[in-house]
Amino acid sequence: MSEARGASNFIEEFIEQDLASGRYDHVKTRFPPEPNGYLHIGHAKALCIDFGIAKKYGGTCNLRFDDTNPTKEDSVFVENIEKDIKWLGYQWDALYFASDFFEKLYEIACDLIRKGVAYVDDQTPEEMRINRGTLTKPGVNSPYRDRSVEENLDLFRRMRAGEFPDGSRVLRAKIDMASPNILMRDPTLYRILRHRHHRTGDAWCIYPMYDFQHPLQDALEGVTHSLCSLEYEIHRPLYDWVVQQAGFKNPPRQIEFARLNLTRTVMSKRHLRRLVEEKRVSGWDDPRMPTLAAMRRRGFPPEAISDFLSRVGVAKADSTVEYALLEHCVREALGETAPRAMAVLDPIEVVLTNWPEGKVDTVEMENHPDHPE
C-alpha cells in the first residue's frame, strides 16, 4: 500500500519506512503554533506539510496551541490562527491546548523527580548560565543536584503553591553537564512565573518549558510523526529523552525540514511583533506584512499560497526563495478567476491619416488567450 502512494520527499520516505517496518500502522501529525502572534507565510509551509502529510496517508492532524508562555499569548491570536488555517482550506481533526494538560504535565514532572532524573535548583539564572559551560568547556554540576527525592518533591509542590518568588527556583532534568550538546546539560523543565494565563487565569504560577511540554504533548495525543523546522534538530535528543523518561513505549518520531526564507522579507514573529507594538505598521494585517491575514487583505487567493508552497517543496537544507515566485503564483491564480474589463475613462480623439481604403472602421482585439469568452 505504501508503494502505491509513493514518496515525493525525504519526510515521506521516513514515513514509508515506518509504515513498512510496522513501527506505526497509521499516521498522525499536529500543527502546534504558539498563540503569540499571527501566522505568516513561513508558518504556512509547516501548516501545509503537517496537514498535507496526514491527508496523503489517510491519517489525522490535530491543531494544538502550545500556550505555555502567558506573557505574550492571547485568545485573539487563537481566533486568527484558526481563521487562517480554514482560509487555506484545512480542517483539524482535534483541537488541543497545552494548558488543557497542565495537571498531567505536573504529574509527569513529579514522576521524573521520583525516578531521580529531575531536581529543583536554587541557582540564579546567571549562575546557571556560567555553570552550563561552553561548546569547548563542560558544565559544572549544580550544588543542589543531589538533593533527595523527598526534598525535591516538597520544593516542587511549594513552587506550585506559590511560596517562592519568580525566578528563584526551577525544576531541571538531571542528564549530563558534560554533554557536547549544551541543550542536554540539565535543561530547565519548569519555571516560576506569575502572569495571568489567557485560559487558566491565575490557577498556575509555574509553567512547563517548551522542550518539556512539547514532546509530552505529542506523545499524549498519540502523534506518530512530529514534523518541525530545522532549528529543532539539535533539540531532538532532548525530545526523545523526555518521552522515554515519561514511559511512552512507542514515542513520536521527530523529523526536521528547512524553514521557508523569502528575499526581502522579515520572517521572524518576534520582529513582526515589534513592528506591530511600535506601531510602525497598522496591525498584523497591514498589507506590508508577510502574515496570512495581510496577504488575504491584499487579495491573495489561498490557492496561490498552496501553489507557491508546492513549488518550493520540502528540503533538508536551508535556502532562500525569490519573493517574485510568490507573486507569480498569485498572478496565475488570479488570471484564472479574476473578472476582467477594459474601459477608456477619458477618451481622446485620434485622427488616423493612413487608414487603408475600404477597411471597416472598427478594430478587433483578442480577449484573454486562455479564456476567450
Protein Blocks (a to p, Z undefined) as FASTA:
>chain_A
ZZmnopabfklmmmmmmmmnomagcdcddddddffbccdfklmmmmmmmmmmmmmnopac
ddddddfbfklgcfklmmmmmmmmmmnopacfbdcdfklmmmmmmmmmmmmmmnopaccd
fbdfklmmmmnopfklccdddfklmgcfklmmmmmmmmmnopacehkaccdddfbfkbfb
lklnopafbdcdddddfklommbccdcdfklmmmmmmmmnopabdcddfklmmmmmmmmm
mmmmnopabdcddddddddddehiafbfklmmmmmmnopagbjklfkbccfklmmmnopa
fklmmmmmmmnopafbdcdddfklmmmmmmmmmmmmmccddddfbdcddddfkbcehiac
bdcddddfklmZZ
